[in-house]
Amino acid sequence: MHKILPLLLLSALLAACSAVNADNYAKLHTGMSMSEVQAILGTPTQCTEILIVKKCTWGSESRGISVSFAADAAMATSANGL
């Protein structure tokens, strides 16, 4: 139990400091470059690319932000669980 408590506290602290939140989601808009989005959200958790569209996700499926890019410009954003 004594070893688990510090891990739980660390997890709670990291979650509180996450850039994946409603305030940062509100800062995103179409036309932003990947580097502008990363300046707000940090490094994406994952990115996939199909043809000319690159979709990057920050966070998880249950609590995350997704941005789709074409020619390095954000064309769509979505959020889950914020």
HTML snippet that shows the backbone in 3Dmol.js (N, CA, C, O; Angstrom):
<script src="https://3Dmol.org/build/3Dmol-min.js"></script>
<div id="view" style="width:600px;height:400px;position:relative"></div>
<script>
const pdb = `
ATOM      1  N   MET A   1       0.829  -1.199   0.000  1.00  0.00           N
ATOM      2  CA  MET A   1       0.000   0.000   0.000  1.00  0.00           C
ATOM      3  C   MET A   1       0.866   1.252   0.000  1.00  0.00           C
ATOM      4  O   MET A   1       0.561   2.224  -0.691  1.00  0.00           O
ATOM      5  N   HIS A   2       1.952   1.226   0.781  1.00  0.00           N
ATOM      6  CA  HIS A   2       2.814   2.401   0.873  1.00  0.00           C
ATOM      7  C   HIS A   2       3.516   2.687  -0.455  1.00  0.00           C
ATOM      8  O   HIS A   2       3.873   3.834  -0.724  1.00  0.00           O
ATOM      9  N   LYS A   3       3.716   1.678  -1.280  1.00  0.00           N
ATOM     10  CA  LYS A   3       4.359   1.877  -2.579  1.00  0.00           C
ATOM     11  C   LYS A   3       3.364   2.351  -3.627  1.00  0.00           C
ATOM     12  O   LYS A   3       3.752   3.002  -4.597  1.00  0.00           O
ATOM     13  N   ILE A   4       2.109   2.040  -3.447  1.00  0.00           N
ATOM     14  CA  ILE A   4       1.089   2.415  -4.418  1.00  0.00           C
ATOM     15  C   ILE A   4       0.690   3.881  -4.274  1.00  0.00           C
ATOM     16  O   ILE A   4       0.404   4.539  -5.274  1.00  0.00           O
ATOM     17  N   LEU A   5       0.666   4.398  -3.064  1.00  0.00           N
ATOM     18  CA  LEU A   5       0.224   5.766  -2.821  1.00  0.00           C
ATOM     19  C   LEU A   5       1.039   6.795  -3.611  1.00  0.00           C
ATOM     20  O   LEU A   5       0.443   7.667  -4.244  1.00  0.00           O
ATOM     21  N   PRO A   6       2.374   6.731  -3.602  1.00  0.00           N
ATOM     22  CA  PRO A   6       3.126   7.705  -4.413  1.00  0.00           C
ATOM     23  C   PRO A   6       2.814   7.620  -5.904  1.00  0.00           C
ATOM     24  O   PRO A   6       2.790   8.645  -6.586  1.00  0.00           O
ATOM     25  N   LEU A   7       2.576   6.423  -6.415  1.00  0.00           N
ATOM     26  CA  LEU A   7       2.224   6.267  -7.822  1.00  0.00           C
ATOM     27  C   LEU A   7       0.872   6.895  -8.127  1.00  0.00           C
ATOM     28  O   LEU A   7       0.701   7.530  -9.168  1.00  0.00           O
ATOM     29  N   LEU A   8      -0.081   6.723  -7.234  1.00  0.00           N
ATOM     30  CA  LEU A   8      -1.393   7.329  -7.428  1.00  0.00           C
ATOM     31  C   LEU A   8      -1.305   8.848  -7.385  1.00  0.00           C
ATOM     32  O   LEU A   8      -1.960   9.528  -8.175  1.00  0.00           O
ATOM     33  N   LEU A   9      -0.511   9.382  -6.482  1.00  0.00           N
ATOM     34  CA  LEU A   9      -0.341  10.832  -6.403  1.00  0.00           C
ATOM     35  C   LEU A   9       0.331  11.383  -7.654  1.00  0.00           C
ATOM     36  O   LEU A   9      -0.056  12.437  -8.158  1.00  0.00           O
ATOM     37  N   LEU A  10       1.330  10.676  -8.150  1.00  0.00           N
ATOM     38  CA  LEU A  10       2.010  11.092  -9.374  1.00  0.00           C
ATOM     39  C   LEU A  10       1.052  11.073 -10.561  1.00  0.00           C
ATOM     40  O   LEU A  10       1.064  11.996 -11.375  1.00  0.00           O
ATOM     41  N   SER A  11       0.232  10.048 -10.669  1.00  0.00           N
ATOM     42  CA  SER A  11      -0.747   9.956 -11.751  1.00  0.00           C
ATOM     43  C   SER A  11      -1.744  11.109 -11.687  1.00  0.00           C
ATOM     44  O   SER A  11      -2.091  11.689 -12.716  1.00  0.00           O
ATOM     45  N   ALA A  12      -2.199  11.436 -10.502  1.00  0.00           N
ATOM     46  CA  ALA A  12      -3.146  12.544 -10.339  1.00  0.00           C
ATOM     47  C   ALA A  12      -2.504  13.872 -10.710  1.00  0.00           C
ATOM     48  O   ALA A  12      -3.147  14.723 -11.325  1.00  0.00           O
ATOM     49  N   LEU A  13      -1.259  14.053 -10.347  1.00  0.00           N
ATOM     50  CA  LEU A  13      -0.536  15.277 -10.669  1.00  0.00           C
ATOM     51  C   LEU A  13      -0.349  15.423 -12.175  1.00  0.00           C
ATOM     52  O   LEU A  13      -0.554  16.506 -12.723  1.00  0.00           O
ATOM     53  N   LEU A  14       0.035  14.350 -12.841  1.00  0.00           N
ATOM     54  CA  LEU A  14       0.223  14.392 -14.288  1.00  0.00           C
ATOM     55  C   LEU A  14      -1.092  14.663 -15.011  1.00  0.00           C
ATOM     56  O   LEU A  14      -1.109  15.390 -16.004  1.00  0.00           O
ATOM     57  N   ALA A  15      -2.166  14.103 -14.539  1.00  0.00           N
ATOM     58  CA  ALA A  15      -3.476  14.333 -15.155  1.00  0.00           C
ATOM     59  C   ALA A  15      -3.894  15.792 -14.995  1.00  0.00           C
ATOM     60  O   ALA A  15      -4.491  16.372 -15.902  1.00  0.00           O
ATOM     61  N   ALA A  16      -3.586  16.377 -13.860  1.00  0.00           N
ATOM     62  CA  ALA A  16      -3.939  17.771 -13.614  1.00  0.00           C
ATOM     63  C   ALA A  16      -3.131  18.706 -14.505  1.00  0.00           C
ATOM     64  O   ALA A  16      -3.614  19.784 -14.852  1.00  0.00           O
ATOM     65  N   CYS A  17      -1.927  18.327 -14.879  1.00  0.00           N
ATOM     66  CA  CYS A  17      -1.048  19.159 -15.697  1.00  0.00           C
ATOM     67  C   CYS A  17      -1.235  18.917 -17.188  1.00  0.00           C
ATOM     68  O   CYS A  17      -0.547  19.544 -17.994  1.00  0.00           O
ATOM     69  N   SER A  18      -2.120  18.052 -17.570  1.00  0.00           N
ATOM     70  CA  SER A  18      -2.297  17.681 -18.966  1.00  0.00           C
ATOM     71  C   SER A  18      -2.734  18.871 -19.807  1.00  0.00           C
ATOM     72  O   SER A  18      -3.561  19.680 -19.385  1.00  0.00           O
ATOM     73  N   ALA A  19      -2.164  18.963 -21.002  1.00  0.00           N
ATOM     74  CA  ALA A  19      -2.559  20.005 -21.956  1.00  0.00           C
ATOM     75  C   ALA A  19      -3.857  19.639 -22.658  1.00  0.00           C
ATOM     76  O   ALA A  19      -4.433  20.464 -23.368  1.00  0.00           O
ATOM     77  N   VAL A  20      -4.321  18.415 -22.468  1.00  0.00           N
ATOM     78  CA  VAL A  20      -5.562  17.959 -23.097  1.00  0.00           C
ATOM     79  C   VAL A  20      -6.722  18.400 -22.201  1.00  0.00           C
ATOM     80  O   VAL A  20      -7.158  17.664 -21.316  1.00  0.00           O
ATOM     81  N   ASN A  21      -7.212  19.624 -22.453  1.00  0.00           N
ATOM     82  CA  ASN A  21      -8.303  20.167 -21.658  1.00  0.00           C
ATOM     83  C   ASN A  21      -9.154  21.096 -22.517  1.00  0.00           C
ATOM     84  O   ASN A  21      -8.767  21.455 -23.629  1.00  0.00           O
ATOM     85  N   ALA A  22     -10.297  21.476 -22.001  1.00  0.00           N
ATOM     86  CA  ALA A  22     -11.251  22.288 -22.762  1.00  0.00           C
ATOM     87  C   ALA A  22     -10.686  23.662 -23.105  1.00  0.00           C
ATOM     88  O   ALA A  22     -10.959  24.189 -24.184  1.00  0.00           O
ATOM     89  N   ASP A  23      -9.904  24.246 -22.205  1.00  0.00           N
ATOM     90  CA  ASP A  23      -9.324  25.564 -22.483  1.00  0.00           C
ATOM     91  C   ASP A  23      -8.395  25.516 -23.689  1.00  0.00           C
ATOM     92  O   ASP A  23      -8.462  26.382 -24.562  1.00  0.00           O
ATOM     93  N   ASN A  24      -7.530  24.506 -23.741  1.00  0.00           N
ATOM     94  CA  ASN A  24      -6.621  24.386 -24.880  1.00  0.00           C
ATOM     95  C   ASN A  24      -7.360  23.996 -26.150  1.00  0.00           C
ATOM     96  O   ASN A  24      -6.982  24.432 -27.237  1.00  0.00           O
ATOM     97  N   TYR A  25      -8.393  23.192 -26.038  1.00  0.00           N
ATOM     98  CA  TYR A  25      -9.196  22.831 -27.207  1.00  0.00           C
ATOM     99  C   TYR A  25      -9.820  24.091 -27.818  1.00  0.00           C
ATOM    100  O   TYR A  25      -9.900  24.212 -29.040  1.00  0.00           O
ATOM    101  N   ALA A  26     -10.259  25.020 -26.978  1.00  0.00           N
ATOM    102  CA  ALA A  26     -10.878  26.254 -27.453  1.00  0.00           C
ATOM    103  C   ALA A  26      -9.885  27.135 -28.226  1.00  0.00           C
ATOM    104  O   ALA A  26     -10.299  27.986 -29.013  1.00  0.00           O
ATOM    105  N   LYS A  27      -8.599  26.939 -28.009  1.00  0.00           N
ATOM    106  CA  LYS A  27      -7.564  27.729 -28.702  1.00  0.00           C
ATOM    107  C   LYS A  27      -7.312  27.238 -30.130  1.00  0.00           C
ATOM    108  O   LYS A  27      -6.706  27.948 -30.933  1.00  0.00           O
ATOM    109  N   LEU A  28      -7.773  26.036 -30.444  1.00  0.00           N
ATOM    110  CA  LEU A  28      -7.516  25.457 -31.762  1.00  0.00           C
ATOM    111  C   LEU A  28      -8.497  26.002 -32.786  1.00  0.00           C
ATOM    112  O   LEU A  28      -9.665  26.242 -32.478  1.00  0.00           O
ATOM    113  N   HIS A  29      -8.007  26.197 -34.014  1.00  0.00           N
ATOM    114  CA  HIS A  29      -8.897  26.621 -35.092  1.00  0.00           C
ATOM    115  C   HIS A  29      -8.351  26.134 -36.427  1.00  0.00           C
ATOM    116  O   HIS A  29      -7.172  25.803 -36.546  1.00  0.00           O
ATOM    117  N   THR A  30      -9.211  26.097 -37.413  1.00  0.00           N
ATOM    118  CA  THR A  30      -8.799  25.629 -38.734  1.00  0.00           C
ATOM    119  C   THR A  30      -7.732  26.569 -39.291  1.00  0.00           C
ATOM    120  O   THR A  30      -7.732  27.774 -39.037  1.00  0.00           O
ATOM    121  N   GLY A  31      -6.830  25.973 -40.054  1.00  0.00           N
ATOM    122  CA  GLY A  31      -5.747  26.732 -40.656  1.00  0.00           C
ATOM    123  C   GLY A  31      -4.457  26.735 -39.851  1.00  0.00           C
ATOM    124  O   GLY A  31      -3.408  27.118 -40.369  1.00  0.00           O
ATOM    125  N   MET A  32      -4.519  26.309 -38.578  1.00  0.00           N
ATOM    126  CA  MET A  32      -3.304  26.260 -37.763  1.00  0.00           C
ATOM    127  C   MET A  32      -2.359  25.195 -38.307  1.00  0.00           C
ATOM    128  O   MET A  32      -2.805  24.163 -38.809  1.00  0.00           O
ATOM    129  N   SER A  33      -1.067  25.440 -38.210  1.00  0.00           N
ATOM    130  CA  SER A  33      -0.072  24.453 -38.628  1.00  0.00           C
ATOM    131  C   SER A  33       0.101  23.407 -37.524  1.00  0.00           C
ATOM    132  O   SER A  33      -0.324  23.605 -36.386  1.00  0.00           O
ATOM    133  N   MET A  34       0.726  22.305 -37.884  1.00  0.00           N
ATOM    134  CA  MET A  34       1.013  21.250 -36.905  1.00  0.00           C
ATOM    135  C   MET A  34       1.868  21.815 -35.770  1.00  0.00           C
ATOM    136  O   MET A  34       1.631  21.495 -34.606  1.00  0.00           O
ATOM    137  N   SER A  35       2.840  22.635 -36.085  1.00  0.00           N
ATOM    138  CA  SER A  35       3.710  23.184 -35.039  1.00  0.00           C
ATOM    139  C   SER A  35       2.945  24.137 -34.119  1.00  0.00           C
ATOM    140  O   SER A  35       3.249  24.206 -32.928  1.00  0.00           O
ATOM    141  N   GLU A  36       1.969  24.867 -34.637  1.00  0.00           N
ATOM    142  CA  GLU A  36       1.151  25.741 -33.786  1.00  0.00           C
ATOM    143  C   GLU A  36       0.290  24.907 -32.837  1.00  0.00           C
ATOM    144  O   GLU A  36       0.145  25.250 -31.664  1.00  0.00           O
ATOM    145  N   VAL A  37      -0.276  23.820 -33.343  1.00  0.00           N
ATOM    146  CA  VAL A  37      -1.086  22.939 -32.501  1.00  0.00           C
ATOM    147  C   VAL A  37      -0.207  22.278 -31.444  1.00  0.00           C
ATOM    148  O   VAL A  37      -0.609  22.169 -30.286  1.00  0.00           O
ATOM    149  N   GLN A  38       0.981  21.839 -31.829  1.00  0.00           N
ATOM    150  CA  GLN A  38       1.892  21.216 -30.867  1.00  0.00           C
ATOM    151  C   GLN A  38       2.354  22.209 -29.809  1.00  0.00           C
ATOM    152  O   GLN A  38       2.626  21.803 -28.679  1.00  0.00           O
ATOM    153  N   ALA A  39       2.451  23.469 -30.128  1.00  0.00           N
ATOM    154  CA  ALA A  39       2.825  24.476 -29.134  1.00  0.00           C
ATOM    155  C   ALA A  39       1.767  24.564 -28.034  1.00  0.00           C
ATOM    156  O   ALA A  39       2.076  24.903 -26.892  1.00  0.00           O
ATOM    157  N   ILE A  40       0.534  24.260 -28.382  1.00  0.00           N
ATOM    158  CA  ILE A  40      -0.567  24.291 -27.405  1.00  0.00           C
ATOM    159  C   ILE A  40      -0.719  22.954 -26.687  1.00  0.00           C
ATOM    160  O   ILE A  40      -0.848  22.920 -25.463  1.00  0.00           O
ATOM    161  N   LEU A  41      -0.705  21.847 -27.443  1.00  0.00           N
ATOM    162  CA  LEU A  41      -1.034  20.527 -26.887  1.00  0.00           C
ATOM    163  C   LEU A  41       0.173  19.642 -26.591  1.00  0.00           C
ATOM    164  O   LEU A  41       0.045  18.651 -25.872  1.00  0.00           O
ATOM    165  N   GLY A  42       1.346  19.983 -27.134  1.00  0.00           N
ATOM    166  CA  GLY A  42       2.518  19.119 -26.954  1.00  0.00           C
ATOM    167  C   GLY A  42       2.586  18.070 -28.052  1.00  0.00           C
ATOM    168  O   GLY A  42       1.911  18.176 -29.076  1.00  0.00           O
ATOM    169  N   THR A  43       3.398  17.072 -27.824  1.00  0.00           N
ATOM    170  CA  THR A  43       3.595  15.995 -28.791  1.00  0.00           C
ATOM    171  C   THR A  43       2.359  15.091 -28.834  1.00  0.00           C
ATOM    172  O   THR A  43       1.859  14.686 -27.784  1.00  0.00           O
ATOM    173  N   PRO A  44       1.866  14.774 -30.019  1.00  0.00           N
ATOM    174  CA  PRO A  44       0.676  13.911 -30.091  1.00  0.00           C
ATOM    175  C   PRO A  44       0.952  12.494 -29.594  1.00  0.00           C
ATOM    176  O   PRO A  44       2.075  11.997 -29.682  1.00  0.00           O
ATOM    177  N   THR A  45      -0.079  11.864 -29.079  1.00  0.00           N
ATOM    178  CA  THR A  45       0.005  10.478 -28.630  1.00  0.00           C
ATOM    179  C   THR A  45       0.185   9.551 -29.823  1.00  0.00           C
ATOM    180  O   THR A  45       0.937   8.579 -29.759  1.00  0.00           O
ATOM    181  N   GLN A  46      -0.520   9.865 -30.925  1.00  0.00           N
ATOM    182  CA  GLN A  46      -0.386   9.059 -32.145  1.00  0.00           C
ATOM    183  C   GLN A  46      -0.841   9.871 -33.346  1.00  0.00           C
ATOM    184  O   GLN A  46      -1.651  10.790 -33.225  1.00  0.00           O
ATOM    185  N   CYS A  47      -0.308   9.519 -34.502  1.00  0.00           N
ATOM    186  CA  CYS A  47      -0.717  10.129 -35.769  1.00  0.00           C
ATOM    187  C   CYS A  47      -0.867   9.024 -36.809  1.00  0.00           C
ATOM    188  O   CYS A  47      -0.099   8.062 -36.827  1.00  0.00           O
ATOM    189  N   THR A  48      -1.863   9.176 -37.668  1.00  0.00           N
ATOM    190  CA  THR A  48      -2.031   8.275 -38.806  1.00  0.00           C
ATOM    191  C   THR A  48      -2.170   9.139 -40.047  1.00  0.00           C
ATOM    192  O   THR A  48      -2.630  10.280 -39.985  1.00  0.00           O
ATOM    193  N   GLU A  49      -1.765   8.572 -41.170  1.00  0.00           N
ATOM    194  CA  GLU A  49      -1.834   9.326 -42.418  1.00  0.00           C
ATOM    195  C   GLU A  49      -2.454   8.475 -43.510  1.00  0.00           C
ATOM    196  O   GLU A  49      -1.999   7.365 -43.786  1.00  0.00           O
ATOM    197  N   ILE A  50      -3.502   9.009 -44.128  1.00  0.00           N
ATOM    198  CA  ILE A  50      -4.169   8.341 -45.239  1.00  0.00           C
ATOM    199  C   ILE A  50      -4.253   9.355 -46.376  1.00  0.00           C
ATOM    200  O   ILE A  50      -4.882  10.407 -46.256  1.00  0.00           O
ATOM    201  N   LEU A  51      -3.598   9.005 -47.482  1.00  0.00           N
ATOM    202  CA  LEU A  51      -3.490   9.898 -48.635  1.00  0.00           C
ATOM    203  C   LEU A  51      -2.881  11.221 -48.196  1.00  0.00           C
ATOM    204  O   LEU A  51      -1.726  11.242 -47.772  1.00  0.00           O
ATOM    205  N   ILE A  52      -3.612  12.320 -48.282  1.00  0.00           N
ATOM    206  CA  ILE A  52      -3.042  13.608 -47.918  1.00  0.00           C
ATOM    207  C   ILE A  52      -3.513  14.107 -46.553  1.00  0.00           C
ATOM    208  O   ILE A  52      -3.167  15.219 -46.153  1.00  0.00           O
ATOM    209  N   VAL A  53      -4.285  13.314 -45.841  1.00  0.00           N
ATOM    210  CA  VAL A  53      -4.823  13.718 -44.546  1.00  0.00           C
ATOM    211  C   VAL A  53      -4.052  13.024 -43.421  1.00  0.00           C
ATOM    212  O   VAL A  53      -3.930  11.800 -43.390  1.00  0.00           O
ATOM    213  N   LYS A  54      -3.539  13.837 -42.506  1.00  0.00           N
ATOM    214  CA  LYS A  54      -2.837  13.326 -41.327  1.00  0.00           C
ATOM    215  C   LYS A  54      -3.715  13.633 -40.116  1.00  0.00           C
ATOM    216  O   LYS A  54      -4.053  14.789 -39.864  1.00  0.00           O
ATOM    217  N   LYS A  55      -4.086  12.579 -39.359  1.00  0.00           N
ATOM    218  CA  LYS A  55      -4.922  12.752 -38.173  1.00  0.00           C
ATOM    219  C   LYS A  55      -4.082  12.435 -36.948  1.00  0.00           C
ATOM    220  O   LYS A  55      -3.546  11.335 -36.813  1.00  0.00           O
ATOM    221  N   CYS A  56      -3.976  13.421 -36.051  1.00  0.00           N
ATOM    222  CA  CYS A  56      -3.205  13.238 -34.820  1.00  0.00           C
ATOM    223  C   CYS A  56      -4.128  13.336 -33.619  1.00  0.00           C
ATOM    224  O   CYS A  56      -5.088  14.106 -33.603  1.00  0.00           O
ATOM    225  N   THR A  57      -3.808  12.529 -32.611  1.00  0.00           N
ATOM    226  CA  THR A  57      -4.600  12.482 -31.388  1.00  0.00           C
ATOM    227  C   THR A  57      -3.712  12.762 -30.187  1.00  0.00           C
ATOM    228  O   THR A  57      -2.598  12.249 -30.087  1.00  0.00           O
ATOM    229  N   TRP A  58      -4.218  13.575 -29.288  1.00  0.00           N
ATOM    230  CA  TRP A  58      -3.571  13.847 -28.015  1.00  0.00           C
ATOM    231  C   TRP A  58      -4.469  13.277 -26.936  1.00  0.00           C
ATOM    232  O   TRP A  58      -5.661  13.585 -26.900  1.00  0.00           O
ATOM    233  N   GLY A  59      -3.919  12.448 -26.055  1.00  0.00           N
ATOM    234  CA  GLY A  59      -4.717  11.809 -25.019  1.00  0.00           C
ATOM    235  C   GLY A  59      -5.171  10.432 -25.459  1.00  0.00           C
ATOM    236  O   GLY A  59      -4.442   9.712 -26.142  1.00  0.00           O
ATOM    237  N   SER A  60      -6.382  10.071 -25.062  1.00  0.00           N
ATOM    238  CA  SER A  60      -6.912   8.733 -25.347  1.00  0.00           C
ATOM    239  C   SER A  60      -8.267   8.849 -26.038  1.00  0.00           C
ATOM    240  O   SER A  60      -8.773   9.951 -26.252  1.00  0.00           O
ATOM    241  N   GLU A  61      -8.846   7.705 -26.383  1.00  0.00           N
ATOM    242  CA  GLU A  61     -10.172   7.702 -27.005  1.00  0.00           C
ATOM    243  C   GLU A  61     -11.238   8.227 -26.057  1.00  0.00           C
ATOM    244  O   GLU A  61     -12.183   8.887 -26.489  1.00  0.00           O
ATOM    245  N   SER A  62     -11.095   7.942 -24.773  1.00  0.00           N
ATOM    246  CA  SER A  62     -12.113   8.366 -23.816  1.00  0.00           C
ATOM    247  C   SER A  62     -11.933   9.816 -23.375  1.00  0.00           C
ATOM    248  O   SER A  62     -12.900  10.469 -22.983  1.00  0.00           O
ATOM    249  N   ARG A  63     -10.701  10.323 -23.436  1.00  0.00           N
ATOM    250  CA  ARG A  63     -10.426  11.720 -23.048  1.00  0.00           C
ATOM    251  C   ARG A  63      -9.302  12.239 -23.923  1.00  0.00           C
ATOM    252  O   ARG A  63      -8.126  12.075 -23.600  1.00  0.00           O
ATOM    253  N   GLY A  64      -9.666  12.865 -25.030  1.00  0.00           N
ATOM    254  CA  GLY A  64      -8.627  13.309 -25.938  1.00  0.00           C
ATOM    255  C   GLY A  64      -9.085  14.342 -26.939  1.00  0.00           C
ATOM    256  O   GLY A  64     -10.265  14.683 -27.026  1.00  0.00           O
ATOM    257  N   ILE A  65      -8.109  14.833 -27.699  1.00  0.00           N
ATOM    258  CA  ILE A  65      -8.333  15.813 -28.747  1.00  0.00           C
ATOM    259  C   ILE A  65      -7.741  15.255 -30.031  1.00  0.00           C
ATOM    260  O   ILE A  65      -6.624  14.739 -30.025  1.00  0.00           O
ATOM    261  N   SER A  66      -8.480  15.353 -31.133  1.00  0.00           N
ATOM    262  CA  SER A  66      -8.004  14.925 -32.445  1.00  0.00           C
ATOM    263  C   SER A  66      -8.037  16.104 -33.398  1.00  0.00           C
ATOM    264  O   SER A  66      -8.967  16.910 -33.389  1.00  0.00           O
ATOM    265  N   VAL A  67      -6.993  16.186 -34.226  1.00  0.00           N
ATOM    266  CA  VAL A  67      -6.914  17.234 -35.236  1.00  0.00           C
ATOM    267  C   VAL A  67      -6.526  16.579 -36.551  1.00  0.00           C
ATOM    268  O   VAL A  67      -5.581  15.793 -36.601  1.00  0.00           O
ATOM    269  N   SER A  68      -7.250  16.900 -37.611  1.00  0.00           N
ATOM    270  CA  SER A  68      -6.929  16.415 -38.951  1.00  0.00           C
ATOM    271  C   SER A  68      -6.261  17.545 -39.729  1.00  0.00           C
ATOM    272  O   SER A  68      -6.733  18.683 -39.728  1.00  0.00           O
ATOM    273  N   PHE A  69      -5.156  17.210 -40.393  1.00  0.00           N
ATOM    274  CA  PHE A  69      -4.374  18.179 -41.144  1.00  0.00           C
ATOM    275  C   PHE A  69      -4.332  17.786 -42.614  1.00  0.00           C
ATOM    276  O   PHE A  69      -4.291  16.601 -42.944  1.00  0.00           O
ATOM    277  N   ALA A  70      -4.342  18.777 -43.493  1.00  0.00           N
ATOM    278  CA  ALA A  70      -4.078  18.591 -44.924  1.00  0.00           C
ATOM    279  C   ALA A  70      -3.121  19.707 -45.314  1.00  0.00           C
ATOM    280  O   ALA A  70      -3.389  20.882 -45.060  1.00  0.00           O
ATOM    281  N   ALA A  71      -2.007  19.337 -45.931  1.00  0.00           N
ATOM    282  CA  ALA A  71      -0.977  20.302 -46.319  1.00  0.00           C
ATOM    283  C   ALA A  71      -0.538  21.147 -45.121  1.00  0.00           C
ATOM    284  O   ALA A  71      -0.379  22.362 -45.239  1.00  0.00           O
ATOM    285  N   ASP A  72      -0.343  20.502 -43.975  1.00  0.00           N
ATOM    286  CA  ASP A  72       0.113  21.127 -42.731  1.00  0.00           C
ATOM    287  C   ASP A  72      -0.830  22.223 -42.213  1.00  0.00           C
ATOM    288  O   ASP A  72      -0.390  23.149 -41.532  1.00  0.00           O
ATOM    289  N   ALA A  73      -2.096  22.119 -42.531  1.00  0.00           N
ATOM    290  CA  ALA A  73      -3.083  23.066 -42.000  1.00  0.00           C
ATOM    291  C   ALA A  73      -4.233  22.277 -41.377  1.00  0.00           C
ATOM    292  O   ALA A  73      -4.776  21.362 -41.996  1.00  0.00           O
ATOM    293  N   ALA A  74      -4.594  22.638 -40.156  1.00  0.00           N
ATOM    294  CA  ALA A  74      -5.707  21.970 -39.468  1.00  0.00           C
ATOM    295  C   ALA A  74      -6.996  22.226 -40.236  1.00  0.00           C
ATOM    296  O   ALA A  74      -7.332  23.367 -40.554  1.00  0.00           O
ATOM    297  N   MET A  75      -7.715  21.136 -40.529  1.00  0.00           N
ATOM    298  CA  MET A  75      -8.978  21.290 -41.258  1.00  0.00           C
ATOM    299  C   MET A  75     -10.175  20.841 -40.432  1.00  0.00           C
ATOM    300  O   MET A  75     -11.312  21.172 -40.770  1.00  0.00           O
ATOM    301  N   ALA A  76      -9.941  20.085 -39.344  1.00  0.00           N
ATOM    302  CA  ALA A  76     -11.035  19.637 -38.475  1.00  0.00           C
ATOM    303  C   ALA A  76     -10.477  19.310 -37.104  1.00  0.00           C
ATOM    304  O   ALA A  76      -9.356  18.818 -36.982  1.00  0.00           O
ATOM    305  N   THR A  77     -11.265  19.586 -36.070  1.00  0.00           N
ATOM    306  CA  THR A  77     -10.889  19.241 -34.703  1.00  0.00           C
ATOM    307  C   THR A  77     -12.069  18.548 -34.028  1.00  0.00           C
ATOM    308  O   THR A  77     -13.227  18.782 -34.375  1.00  0.00           O
ATOM    309  N   SER A  78     -11.753  17.692 -33.058  1.00  0.00           N
ATOM    310  CA  SER A  78     -12.794  17.045 -32.260  1.00  0.00           C
ATOM    311  C   SER A  78     -12.231  16.747 -30.878  1.00  0.00           C
ATOM    312  O   SER A  78     -11.019  16.627 -30.694  1.00  0.00           O
ATOM    313  N   ALA A  79     -13.123  16.633 -29.926  1.00  0.00           N
ATOM    314  CA  ALA A  79     -12.719  16.352 -28.544  1.00  0.00           C
ATOM    315  C   ALA A  79     -13.671  15.348 -27.928  1.00  0.00           C
ATOM    316  O   ALA A  79     -14.841  15.268 -28.304  1.00  0.00           O
ATOM    317  N   ASN A  80     -13.155  14.578 -26.971  1.00  0.00           N
ATOM    318  CA  ASN A  80     -13.926  13.568 -26.245  1.00  0.00           C
ATOM    319  C   ASN A  80     -13.613  13.661 -24.760  1.00  0.00           C
ATOM    320  O   ASN A  80     -12.445  13.684 -24.372  1.00  0.00           O
ATOM    321  N   GLY A  81     -14.617  13.714 -23.951  1.00  0.00           N
ATOM    322  CA  GLY A  81     -14.444  13.604 -22.507  1.00  0.00           C
ATOM    323  C   GLY A  81     -13.747  14.753 -21.823  1.00  0.00           C
ATOM    324  O   GLY A  81     -13.202  14.573 -20.734  1.00  0.00           O
ATOM    325  N   LEU A  82     -13.745  15.914 -22.414  1.00  0.00           N
ATOM    326  CA  LEU A  82     -13.097  17.064 -21.762  1.00  0.00           C
ATOM    327  C   LEU A  82     -14.069  17.711 -20.815  1.00  0.00           C
ATOM    328  O   LEU A  82     -13.730  18.698 -20.161  1.00  0.00           O
TER     329      LEU A  82
END
`;
const viewer = $3Dmol.createViewer("view");
viewer.addModel(pdb, "pdb");
viewer.setStyle({}, {cartoon: {color: "spectrum"}});
viewer.zoomTo();
viewer.render();
</script>
